[in-house]
Amino acid sequence: MYQKPHKGWEKIRTWLYFFYPGRLLKIFPPHFIVRDVVLEQVEKEFKSGSNCLLLLLDLEQYTDIKALYPPDVLLQVENSIADAFRQLSQRFFSAEELLAVQKYGDDDYVLILKETERGPEFQHRCYSFREALEEEIQKKTASFFDYPIRFHLAASDLKKDEGEAQETLLSAYFDARAIAGKYSPSHYSRIRSQVKQIIEEEKIHVLAQPIFSLSSGDVLGWEILTRGPKDTPYYNPMELFDYAHQSRMLMKLELLVMKKAFLAIDQHKTDKPVFINVTVPSLNNPHFLEGVKQLLAKFPQVNPRQVILEITERHVIEEYSTFQQVVDLFRQLGFRFAVDDTGAGYSSLHMITELMPDVIKVDRSIIQQIDRHEVKEAVLQALLAVANKIGSDVIAEGIETAAEARALQQKNVGYAQGYYFSPPHEPFLLPVDNRPLS
């Protein structure tokens, strides 16, 4: 069986690489938390007055390959592909021309090149590069892998005068993906343009839903909820955030939500806990942390201790040790963390054991009809035991009936929210028609 490198040595080597100059890390640089080597190379070119070119090679039918072969074989294949890129990228492109090679996701390989004339000679060189890659990978994997490796090929310009380097890089990447056939180019372009306009013009509205203490009936805090422009597909928050994710503007949208939430906290002078949803991709982006720091400087009345960042299980955490470092950086600023959708899937349970959140929010799928569902009651009791063990508060979400509320009280659940108590409304206005708890 193929042996993985020792994780301890890998971590030490990655730590040492952090201090290397970008020119020495151009081929598959590590995905550092606080440093993006590829972005550094693009920014350097932009500062010198030059544009760049993004060349994408997308591995065809990766989903099928992943389903057919065991993890150890996949690892060998991926390492063989990486070796082929190291070997051939420097053969087909000069050291001066090649700025960076990086892998994004499971199946996208990207070359960043200096600005060049995209005439017939260059196109022929790119196609020859692809063919040489496919042949070399076949040679390297022939003894253990019998699935043909093929790549889609696409290119997109990175122009220095089209905004910040990070946004330009992401836009070029997704334009190339569209050209390579992953999205309908016209559909993707229209969505991205509309989402970008919503974010730039701040056309979102935040509401707040109160969270109640089931023992006293007092308001514990608030969860911030987002609505897009009315009478558009983006009014629904699920649609809005999904489109933003597709357009690679999820981080910017979440920073805008946080800005609106901080503004409401400042205007209403609330000192109660405020829950704000964040996603794993945004947290993993070092620019998100910097954006949050800038918001804290802009709104000094907001105390990070009152803000609970609520992580959903919508996106997978691939490397918990790295993600834990990100969480620790936010905790050092004073932020607390909640795990959302607990009980809806395996990911949230795994997240709890790894991150030790301050708050566990139990998903509506567990709460619904819990007053007459013994299995759900057992699941809830198990979650309460885990929360007690690690010192987390528990909030039950989605309560819609008096029977559900009473059952939760009887089971000593600390806090709850849902339409039974109050729908979302303008931030931090105490409801006057919330239902009694007894």
N, C-alpha and C positions, 0 to 999 in steps of 0.2 A: 504493500500500500504506500502511496505517496505520502511523505512526511511533511507536515507543516513546519515552518521555521519556529523556533522556540519563541514564545510570546514575550518573555522577559527581554531577550536580546533585541527583538523587533522594536519594543518600546524604547530601549536605550538608543538604538540606531536612529529611530525617528526623532528622538529628542536632540540628538547631535545634528541631524539634518536641518533642524529648525534654524541653526545659525549659519548655514551655508548660503552663499550668494545665489541669486536666482539662476545665473548662467550655468551653475554647476548642478542644478536640479531640474533642468528643462525636460528630461524624459521621465514621465510618471512621478512628479514630485508628490510627497505625502500630502494628504488632505489635512493640513494643520487646522486647529481650532481658530487661531488668531492670525493666520497668515495664509494668503492665497497666492502661490507662486505664479500661476498662470496669469492672474489679474495683474500682478506686478510687472510681468513682461509686456502686457498690453499697455499698461499705464506708461511704462518707460518709452514705448514706441510713440504713443500719443504726445508725450512731452517733447519728444524730438521732432515733432511735426509730421510724423509718418502715420499712415493707416496700416491695417493688418488684414489678413485673410484667414478665415476659419475653414478648415477642411474636415468634414465629418465622414467617418466610416462607421456605419451602423451594422452591427452583426445581425444577419437575417435569421429569423425563426429561433431566436434564443429561448423563447418560452418552450418550444418543443424540445430543444436540446436539454433544458433544465428538467423537463418532465421525464425524459428518457434515461438520463444517466445519474449515477449516484454522486454525492458531493465530492468524494475524493477524485473522481475522474474529471468533474467540472473544474476543480482546482488546478489539475494538471493542464487542462485545455486552456484555462485563463492565463496561466503562467507561460504556456507556449505562445499564445497570442501576444502577450506582453513582450516576450523575448524577440518575436518576429518584428514587432514595431520598433524595439530598440535597435535591432540590427539594420532594418531596411530604411527606416525614416532618415537615418544619417547617411545612407547610401544614395537615396534619391533627392535629398535636399541638403544643401550646404550648411555648415555650422552657422554661418551668418544669416542664412535664410530661415532656418528652423528656430523658432522662438520657444516652443513648448509642445509637449505631447502629454495628454491627460486622458484618463478614463472617467466617464460620467455614467452613473447608474450601472446596470449590468452589461449593457451591450453597445454603448456609444464610445467611440474612440475619436479624439479630437486632436488635430494638429493646428497650431497657431503659427502662421508664416508671415514674414515681412511682406509688405505690399509688393505685388508683382503683376506683370502684364499677363492677363488671362487669355492668351492667344492659343492657337492650335498646339504649339510646342508644349506649353504648360499643361493643357488638357491631356495630351498624350502621355506626359510624364505622370500625371495623377492616375490615369487608368492603368498604366504600367506598374505603378506602385501598388495599386490594389491587386492586380493579378499576381505580382511577386509575393505579396503578403499571403494570399490564399494558397499559393503553391508551397511556400515555406512552412505555413502552419500545417498543411497536410503532411508534409515530410516529418515534422516534429511530433505529430500526434498519431501517425499511422499504426503504431504498435498497440495502442490502447483505445482508439477512438475512430469510428467508421462513419461519422456524419459529416457531409461536406460543409466546409466553412465558406460562407459567401458574405460579402459586404455590400450594402447600399453606399453610394458615394454622392456627396453633395458639398457645395461650397457657399460661403456667405461672407460679405465684406464687413469689416469693422472700421467704421469711419470716425475719426477723432472729433468731428464737429456735430455728432448726433447724440450728445448727452454724456453722462458719466460713464467711465470705462466699464464698470460692473454691469450697468444696464445695457450698454452696447454689446458686451460680450454675451450676455444672456439672450438678447434679442437675436444676435447672429446665430447662436446655437440653435434656437428654436426655429428660426427661418430655415436653417439647414435641415433640421428634422422634418419640417414640412415638405421641403423639396425632395427629401429622401423617401417620402411616402408615408410618414407616420401620422400626419394630419392633412386635411384638405387645406392647402395654402390660403385660399380665399377665406374660408371659414375661420381658420386660426387668426389670420391677419385682422379680420373684423372684430373678433372677440377681444384680441389684445388691445386694439385701438380703443374699444369701448371701456374696457376695464381701466386702462391707463387714464382715460378722461375722468372716470369716476374718482380715481385716487387723486389725480392732480387737482381737480376742482373740489375735492373733499365732499362728494355728493353721497355721503352715508349719514345715517342717523343712529345714535345709540339709545337704547332703552335699558332699564334696570328692573330685574325681578327680585323681590325681597326674599330672603332666607330667614325662616323663623325658628326660634327655639321651641321645641315640642314640650318642654317642661314649664316654661314661663309665658310663652306666647309673644315674647319680645322679638324684635327684628335683630337678628345676628349680623347680617350684612346684605350685600347685593351682588347679583351676577349681571355683568354687562352683556347685552345682546345687541346684535347689529342688524340693521335693515338698509338695503340699497335704495336706489331711486324708485319711487312708486311708479306703477304702470309699466315696469320693465321686467325682463326675466331675472334681473339682478336684485329685485326687492327681496326675494327669498334668500336668507343667509346661506343656505346650503349651496344654492346655485352660484351666488356671488363668490364664495370662497373656493368652490371647485373651479370656476372659470379663472379666478386669480391664480390658482395653483397651476392650471394648464398654461397660463400666460406668463408664468414665472414672475408674478408680482405679488405673491402671497405675503412675503415679508413686508413689503411696502403697505399692503392693506392692513396687516396686523399692527404695524406701527401707527397707522392712521387711527385705527380703533383705539389704541392705547392713548394717543393724543387726545381724542374726543373724551375718553374716560377721565383722563387727568384734568382736562378742562372742566368737566362736570364736578369732579371732586373739589377742585379749587373754587368754583362758583358757589357750590352748596355747602362748603365747609364741613362736609361729613368726615367723621373720624372712624366710621365703622369699616370692617373689612370689605374690600371690593374684589370680586373674582373676575378675571379677564382671561378669555380663552386664547391660548397660544398653541402653535403646532410644532412638531419636532423639526421640520425643515427650517423654520424661522429661528428656533432656538439654536440650531446647529450652525447658523450663519453668523460669523463674527460681526458683520455689519448690523445685525439686529441688536446685539448688546450695546454697540456704540450708539445706535439710534435711541435706545432706552435711556442711556446715560444723558444724552442731549435733552430728552424730554424731562428728565428729573431736574436738570439745570434750568429748563424753561419754566417748570412748575415746582418751585422750591417748597410750596405748601404741602405737596404730596409726600407722604411718608411711605417709603417702600415697604415698611413693616405691615402696612394696612392692605397691601396689594398681594393677592394670591394668584399666581399664574396657574391656570387650569389647563393641564395637558390632556388632549384627547388622544384616543387610540386610532385616529384616522390614518396616521402614517406610522410605518414600522420604524423602531429604533434598531439599527443594524449593529451598533457596537456600544454596549451599555457603559463600558469603562470610559470611553470618550465622552458620551453624553453626560455621564455623571460629573465630569470635569466642567462641562458647560453649566449644569445646574448649580454646581458649587460657586461658580463666578457670580451668578445671580443671587445666590443666598448670601454671599459676602456683601452685596449691596443692601441686603435686608429683605429681599423678596421671599415669600413662602410659596409652596407648591401644593397643588391638588391634582389628583388623578381622576379624570372624568370617565364616565361610561363604565364604571367598574361593574363587572358581572356580565357585560355584553359580549365579551370575548376573552381569549387567553391573554392578549397583549397587555390589557390593563392590570391583570393579576401579576404578570411578570414584572410590569413596571413598578408595582407596589413593593415587591420584594427587593428590587434593585435600588429604588430611589428613596424609600422610607418617606413618603409624602406627609405633609402636615395635615392634609385633609383627604379623605376618601369620599368620592361622590358616587352613590349607588345608582346604577342606571334604571331608567323607567321600566325596562323589560323585567327587572326583578321586583319592582314595587307594584306593578299593575296586578290587582286582585290578590295581593299578598294576604289579605284577611281571610281568604279561603283557598289557599294554595300551599300545601304542606312542603313541597319541594322548594319553592321559592323562599319559604320561611327558613328552611334549613340552610339555604345558600346565604341568606341575610345573616343568620346567627354565626355562620363561619366567618363572614366578612367583619362582623362586629368583634369577634374574637381576635382576628388578625389586627384590626385597628387598635384594640386594647393593648395588644402585645407590643406594638411599635409606637404607641402614643399618638395615634392620629384621631382627629375628630371625624365623625361620619355625618354626611348630609344625604338624605334620601331625595331623589329627584322625581319630578313628574307626578306628584300626588294630585289626583283628580276627584277623589270621593272621601266622604267623611269616614267610611269604613276603613279605607287605607290609612288615613291619618290616625285613627284610634288604634289600629293594629301596630303601627310604628311606635306610638306612645307606650303601648303595653310591652313592647320589646326593647324599650329603653334606647331607642334611636335618638340621638341628641338633637338633630336639626333636619329641617325639611323645606322644600320649595315645590311649587306647582300651581296650576290654575285653580285648584281648590281653595288655596289661600289668597292668591293674587296673580293676575296676569302681569306681564312686563308692562311698564309704563315709563313716563318721563323720569329720568334718574333721581333717585333718593327722595321721592315724595312718598311719605308714609301713606299706605292705603287706608281708606276709611271704611271699606266694605269687605275686609278680609274675614274669613269664616272663623268661628270660635274653635278652639282646640279641644274642647271637652264636650 
